[in-house]
Amino acid sequence: MANNILVVAEHFQGHLTDITFELLGKARELAPALGGQVGVALLGHDVGGLVSELGAAAVVYAADRPELREFTPDAYAAVLGSAIGHASPRVVLLGSTSVGLDLLSLLSARLNLPCIDNCTAIKFQDGGLVATSQIYGGKLFAEVLLTQRTTLVAVAPGMFPAEAGKVSGKTQVVQFPHELRPPEMRTSFRRWIEPPPGDVDITKVPVLVAVGRGIQSADNVPQAEALAEALGGAVCGSRPVIDQAWLPKTRQVGKSGMTVKSKLYLALGISGAPEHVEGMRGAELIVAINQDPQAPIFSVAHYGVVTDLFDILPLLTAEIKTRQG
Amino acid sequence: MNIAVLAKQVPDLVEGVEIDASGKAVDPTSIRYILSEPDDHALEEALLLKERSQARVEVFSLETGEAREALFTALAKGADRAVTVQTGQESVPDSHTTAKLFASVLHASAFDLIFTGVRAIDDLDGSLGGLLAGYLGLPYVGLVRKVETSSDGGTVVVEKEYPGGYAAELEVRLPAVLGVQAAEQPPRYVPVSRLRQVMKAAKVEEETATAEGVEPLAVGRMYKPEEGKGATMLSGGPDEVARQIADILSERHLLR
């Protein structure tokens, strides 16, 4: 029991999300060396149909009840806490996601268990488990040695291949004892709010010119728009640009924004914080321009230039216009 | 309605962060501190609630970095009270210790809502909001982008962000802890003259906190990503670099 890995499944609008399979694939890789097996906690309502997709796990710890139809941190933490107590795994793998982030910290404090956030790798090293976490906006990595205590580990989306966790087949379903009393039901789900309609769907545009904090002000956004226009593409941005209202919410790339896989992603003045990289890592060609040679964007880009973006932007736009006649 | 806002100091990434001689921790002397950006949004959302529903806003900060300046700025923006929490610790403690320190200050106080930024750049061991809610036995919702009070005052309705631009509307019974991702509008600006005025007229209060029983994570090593690893770096004058980029795009048939 004590060497098992428990994956926390996530589902959205009736479907398991990629992070579930990414975590399952990693758990399957680690479990044999750990001498344990893979379990998965599936909380929800009318989610029995999802079990057949969880063949990567030996055991599904299922809680199916109306109060769990949609995620609320309060109720999910209470039931998941019972699942962890029942399964007593060595490692609990969660996504560093809208769901997983809330659960990670709540459960760590409620159950008095250590937790590690924003992990990009987990491996065996010198007979122990080591989790690598990306901190300071991607500027540093910390390797944390796991103890024998149950440790909650939140993994950044997109770090492990989902394919490795997509195994169909028969899995043992285990109901575990849990209670949901009024003290755990202080948060209730009311409704989903759809994304606002936008003029452009940036997930379908082949060429994206992305601006970050380095664009400095809304007044400079037209310079990026001119380049995007020359390339037949669209402008998008990282979180700080959206929060400053320099671009509309529909143009946000990264966590809680869009995940794009464009043919070209031109990152202008974007540092490359993990929350942003999560949404653009899959672009086919990434070219980054940033003043800071240590910007983590250069770790994910294919081509990089260390310079003030305003030195290049007008010249690049002119060069492209010239070549296209 | 009484709202507490927890404002954390974090390293300014523009200045860089260096690893100390042990190779296992950040060198505190390499750091210039600033207010954690999501915490600035948490303060803004609290001030918006104050304007809409006469809430009282108190801001708490551990006595690290430039905490005092950040607290005076919060007062200048409209907060009703500002408190530095004395901890006896020299550098910024980990998230679990920070949560216990704040819990010891806040548990006896009557707050309906506790706001924090949903995460900070130095959150290795989880984020403050969820940990604090766990220690205080309160409900928590993170990634919040909007908060509205209900007519009876017993709950708030919040919007929680999901991928792809979706959000969930949740109703949360008070008291509760909320991790704010972004306020409904960009954090307000305070003119330097106004800040100077407040620094003369207002005061930042002090409280003392303790945290016990936190077992720190065992960090084996810290390291920086290799500079430019993965990327082919282009060099030359701006003209030359622009031409090189255009060449790359042309080779890949990305020019029309």
Contacts between the chains, C-beta under 8 A, distances in Angstrom:
chain1	res1	chain2	res2	distance
A	12	B	162	7.2
A	12	B	163	8.0
A	70	B	168	6.8
A	71	B	168	7.3
A	72	B	170	6.3
A	73	B	130	7.6
A	73	B	139	7.0
A	73	B	140	5.4
A	73	B	141	5.7
A	73	B	142	7.2
A	74	B	139	4.7
A	74	B	140	7.6
A	97	B	163	7.4
A	98	B	142	7.7
A	98	B	143	5.3
A	98	B	160	6.8
A	98	B	161	6.2
A	98	B	162	4.9
A	98	B	163	6.8
A	101	B	118	7.4
A	101	B	119	7.2
A	101	B	127	6.7
A	101	B	130	7.5
A	101	B	142	5.5
A	101	B	143	7.0
A	102	B	130	5.9
A	102	B	140	6.4
A	102	B	141	6.8
A	102	B	142	4.5
A	102	B	143	7.6
A	102	B	179	7.7
A	103	B	130	7.9
A	104	B	126	5.4
A	104	B	127	7.8
A	104	B	130	6.8
A	105	B	95	7.6
A	105	B	126	4.0
A	105	B	127	5.1
A	105	B	128	7.8
A	105	B	129	6.8
A	105	B	130	2.6
A	105	B	131	4.7
A	105	B	133	7.9
A	105	B	134	6.8
A	105	B	140	7.6
A	105	B	142	7.9
A	106	B	130	4.5
A	106	B	131	7.8
A	106	B	133	6.1
A	106	B	134	5.0
A	106	B	140	5.6
A	107	B	134	7.4
A	108	B	96	7.4
A	108	B	125	7.7
A	108	B	126	5.2
A	108	B	130	7.6
A	108	B	131	6.3
A	108	B	134	6.8
A	109	B	96	7.7
A	109	B	99	6.7
A	109	B	130	7.0
A	109	B	131	4.5
A	109	B	132	7.5
A	109	B	133	7.3
A	109	B	134	2.4
A	109	B	135	5.0
A	110	B	134	4.4
A	114	B	125	7.1
A	114	B	215	7.0
A	114	B	217	6.2
A	115	B	125	6.0
A	115	B	126	4.6
A	116	B	124	6.7
A	116	B	125	6.6
A	116	B	126	7.9
A	116	B	217	6.6
A	117	B	119	7.7
A	117	B	123	5.3
A	117	B	124	6.5
A	117	B	125	6.9
A	117	B	126	5.4
A	117	B	127	6.9
A	118	B	123	7.3
A	118	B	124	8.0
A	130	B	220	6.4
A	133	B	124	5.5
A	135	B	121	6.6
A	135	B	122	5.9
A	135	B	123	7.3
A	135	B	124	5.5
A	136	B	11	6.6
A	136	B	13	6.2
A	136	B	17	5.1
A	136	B	26	7.9
A	136	B	121	5.1
A	136	B	122	6.4
A	137	B	13	5.2
A	137	B	121	5.1
A	138	B	225	7.1
A	139	B	13	6.2
A	139	B	16	7.5
A	139	B	17	5.8
A	139	B	224	6.7
A	139	B	225	7.6
A	140	B	17	6.1
A	140	B	19	7.1
A	140	B	26	7.3
A	140	B	222	5.6
A	140	B	223	7.2
A	140	B	224	6.0
A	141	B	222	6.8
A	141	B	223	5.4
A	141	B	224	7.5
A	141	B	225	6.8
A	142	B	124	5.7
A	142	B	219	5.3
A	142	B	221	7.7
A	142	B	222	5.0
A	143	B	219	6.8
A	143	B	220	4.4
A	143	B	221	5.1
A	143	B	222	7.5
A	143	B	223	7.9
A	144	B	124	7.3
A	144	B	217	5.0
A	144	B	218	6.4
A	144	B	219	5.7
A	144	B	220	7.0
A	145	B	218	4.3
A	145	B	219	7.7
A	145	B	220	5.0
A	147	B	218	6.8
A	152	B	126	8.0
A	154	B	126	7.9
A	186	B	139	4.2
A	186	B	172	6.6
A	186	B	173	4.1
A	186	B	176	7.2
A	187	B	139	5.1
A	187	B	141	6.4
A	187	B	170	5.6
A	187	B	171	7.1
A	187	B	172	4.9
A	187	B	173	7.2
A	187	B	176	7.9
A	188	B	170	6.8
A	188	B	171	5.0
A	189	B	168	6.3
A	189	B	169	7.7
A	189	B	170	5.9
A	190	B	157	7.0
A	190	B	168	8.0
A	190	B	169	4.3
A	190	B	170	6.5
A	190	B	171	5.7
A	191	B	168	7.7
A	191	B	169	5.0
A	192	B	166	6.3
A	192	B	167	7.5
A	192	B	168	6.1
A	192	B	169	7.6
A	193	B	159	6.3
A	193	B	166	6.8
A	193	B	167	4.2
A	193	B	168	7.3
A	193	B	169	6.0
A	194	B	165	8.0
A	194	B	166	6.8
A	195	B	164	6.3
A	195	B	165	2.9
A	195	B	166	6.0
A	196	B	165	7.0
A	207	B	254	6.6
A	231	B	249	7.6
A	231	B	254	7.2
A	231	B	255	7.5
A	231	B	256	7.8
A	232	B	256	5.5
A	239	B	182	7.8
A	240	B	37	7.6
A	242	B	182	7.8
A	243	B	41	7.1
A	243	B	182	4.9
A	243	B	186	6.2
A	244	B	186	5.1
A	245	B	185	7.6
A	245	B	186	5.9
A	249	B	165	6.6
A	250	B	165	6.7
A	252	B	165	7.4
A	255	B	163	7.0
A	256	B	143	6.5
A	256	B	161	3.9
A	256	B	162	6.6
A	256	B	163	6.1
A	256	B	165	7.6
A	256	B	181	6.9
A	257	B	163	7.7
A	257	B	164	7.8
A	257	B	165	6.6
A	258	B	164	6.4
A	258	B	165	6.8
A	259	B	163	7.0
A	259	B	164	7.5
A	263	B	252	7.6
A	263	B	254	6.3
A	264	B	249	6.8
A	264	B	252	7.7
A	264	B	254	5.2
A	271	B	13	7.1
A	273	B	121	7.9
A	285	B	248	7.6
A	285	B	252	6.1
A	285	B	254	7.3
A	287	B	245	6.1
A	287	B	248	7.1
A	288	B	231	6.7
A	292	B	14	7.9
A	293	B	227	5.9
A	293	B	228	7.2
A	294	B	16	6.8
A	294	B	224	7.1
A	294	B	227	6.1
A	296	B	225	5.9
A	298	B	227	7.0
A	298	B	228	4.6
A	298	B	229	7.5
A	298	B	230	7.1
A	298	B	231	4.5
A	298	B	233	7.5
A	299	B	225	4.8
A	299	B	226	7.5
A	299	B	228	7.7
A	299	B	229	5.5
A	299	B	230	5.1
A	299	B	231	7.2
A	300	B	230	6.4
A	300	B	231	7.9
A	301	B	230	6.8
A	301	B	231	4.2
A	302	B	230	7.4
A	302	B	231	6.2
A	302	B	232	6.7
A	303	B	231	6.0
A	303	B	232	5.3
A	303	B	233	7.7
A	303	B	234	6.0
A	303	B	245	7.3
A	303	B	248	6.2
A	304	B	228	5.8
A	304	B	231	3.7
A	304	B	232	7.2
A	304	B	233	5.0
A	304	B	234	7.0
A	305	B	233	7.2
A	305	B	234	4.9
A	305	B	235	7.8
A	305	B	241	5.4
A	305	B	245	7.6
A	306	B	233	7.0
A	307	B	238	6.9
A	307	B	241	7.0
A	311	B	238	4.4
A	312	B	238	5.3
A	312	B	241	5.9
A	312	B	242	5.7
A	312	B	245	7.8
A	315	B	238	5.4
A	315	B	239	5.9
A	315	B	242	4.0
A	316	B	242	4.3
A	316	B	245	5.8
A	316	B	246	6.9
A	318	B	242	7.7
A	319	B	242	4.7
A	319	B	243	6.1
A	319	B	245	7.9
A	319	B	246	4.6
A	320	B	246	5.7
A	320	B	249	7.4
A	320	B	255	6.4
A	323	B	246	5.9
A	323	B	250	6.7
A	323	B	255	5.8
A	324	B	255	5.8
A	324	B	256	5.4
